[in-house]
Amino acid sequence: MYAAVKIADDKCIGCKLCISTCPDPNVLKFLKESKKIIVSDDRCKGCGLCVAICPKKAMSMAAA
């Protein structure tokens, strides 16, 4: 069972640090329209690197 990343949209500032930190380039995507990040839950391995780097604590780990 993997943990999955959850994003609090109200806290995300769209800085993209999580994207540059993620070891899989296909997990996190930046939406230009909303300036927010989305997660491909089926690809996320739950390493937590993005959670650790987020300056606004907008990301958390949840059981998948």
C-alpha positions as CSV (number, residue, x, y, z in Angstrom):
1,M,0.0,0.0,0.0
2,Y,1.4,3.3,-1.1
3,A,0.8,6.7,0.5
4,A,-0.5,9.3,-2.0
5,V,0.2,13.1,-2.0
6,K,-2.7,15.4,-1.4
7,I,-2.6,19.1,-2.1
8,A,-4.5,21.8,-0.3
9,D,-5.4,24.1,-3.2
10,D,-5.9,27.1,-0.9
11,K,-2.3,26.9,0.3
12,C,-0.6,26.1,-3.0
13,I,1.2,29.1,-4.5
14,G,2.2,27.4,-7.7
15,C,6.0,27.7,-7.0
16,K,6.7,24.4,-8.8
17,L,9.4,23.3,-6.3
18,C,7.5,20.0,-5.9
19,I,7.7,19.3,-9.6
20,S,11.5,19.9,-9.7
21,T,12.0,17.7,-6.7
22,C,9.8,14.7,-7.8
23,P,11.9,11.8,-9.1
24,D,9.1,10.9,-11.7
25,P,8.5,13.8,-14.1
26,N,5.0,12.4,-14.8
27,V,3.5,12.6,-11.3
28,L,3.0,16.4,-10.7
29,K,1.7,18.8,-13.3
30,F,1.3,22.6,-13.2
31,L,-2.0,24.0,-14.5
32,K,-1.4,27.4,-16.0
33,E,-5.1,28.4,-15.9
34,S,-5.4,28.0,-12.1
35,K,-1.7,28.3,-11.3
36,K,-2.0,25.1,-9.1
37,I,-0.4,21.7,-9.1
38,I,-2.2,18.4,-9.7
39,V,-1.1,14.9,-8.8
40,S,-1.4,11.7,-10.9
41,D,-2.2,9.4,-8.0
42,D,-1.7,6.3,-10.1
43,R,2.0,7.2,-10.7
44,C,2.9,8.6,-7.3
45,K,5.1,6.2,-5.3
46,G,4.7,8.2,-2.0
47,C,8.3,9.1,-1.5
48,G,7.3,12.4,0.2
49,L,10.0,14.6,-1.3
50,C,7.5,17.0,-2.6
51,V,5.8,17.2,0.8
52,A,9.2,18.0,2.5
53,I,10.1,20.7,0.0
54,C,6.8,22.6,-0.1
55,P,7.3,26.1,1.5
56,K,3.6,26.6,2.2
57,K,3.0,23.1,3.6
58,A,0.3,22.7,1.0
59,M,1.1,19.0,0.5
60,S,0.6,16.0,2.8
61,M,0.7,12.3,2.6
62,A,-2.5,10.2,2.8
63,A,-3.0,6.4,2.7
64,A,-4.0,5.3,-0.8
